[in-house]
Amino acid sequence: MQIAANVLNVSATLLVGLLLISLFSLEGMQAAQFILFCALPPAVLNFMLAEQYGQEPDKVASIVLLGNVSSILVIPVVLYFIL
């Protein structure tokens, strides 16, 4: 389940990023940086907040872990397309 959520998260983030690039008319280096930023994995801060407030920290930790592992594959692909 978390793998599917992670794929959906990366895909949705990149699609929203592409829409925002069109909306704000970003070009060149700005557009490339924005797409790269959209491809970054979720931050560990999400886990820390979930743990502090008792909101399923184990599930959030697995999502953060899968996001970081998948970034090993996603970021090189994104870099290939934007460079």
N, C-alpha and C positions, 0 to 999 in steps of 0.2 A: 504494500500500500504506500509506504513512504517513497519507494522508487518512482512510482507513478506520480505522486505528488511533487517530487523533485523535478521530474521531466516537465510536468505541467508548469511548475514555477519558472523554470528557466525559459521555456517557450513563451509563456505569457509575458514575462519581463522583457524579453527581446522584442516581441511584437508591439508591446506598449511603447518601448523605446523607439522603434521605427515610426510609429504613429506620431510620437512627440517630436521627432526630428522633422517630420513633414509639417506638423502644426507650427513649430517655431522657426521653420526654414533654416535649420542648421546645415552647414556645408563643410566639406573638407575635414580639417583636424577636429573641429568641434563635434561634428557628427560621429567621427571615429572614436573619439574619447567617450562620448555619451554611450555608444553601443558597447564599448569595452566595460564601462562602469555598470551597465545593465547585466553583463555576463558574470559579474563577480558573485561569489558564493555568499550565503547569509552570514551575518556576523555572529560571533560568540556572545555578544551582548544580549541577543534574543534568548539564549539559554539562561544567562544570569538573571534576567528579568522573570522568566518563567519559573525558575527555582525560587526566587525571592517571594513571588506572589503565589506559589503553589499551583501553577497552571500547566500540568503535565510536563514537567522538566525532562523526563525520559524521552518522550516523543519529540520534543523540541531539540534535544541533544542529538537524536538520530537524524533529524532533518538537517541540522547544521553539519553533522558528519558526512552525510550523503551529498550535501551541497558542496562541501570542500573536496570530496573525492571526485565528484563529477566535474568539478572545475578543471581537473587535470586534463579532461577530454574537451570540455567546452571552450576554454580560453584559447588554446592553440587554434581551434577551428575559427573562432571569431577573429583572432589576429590575422589568420590567413586571408579572410575576406575583407578586412578593413585596411590592410597594409598594401 
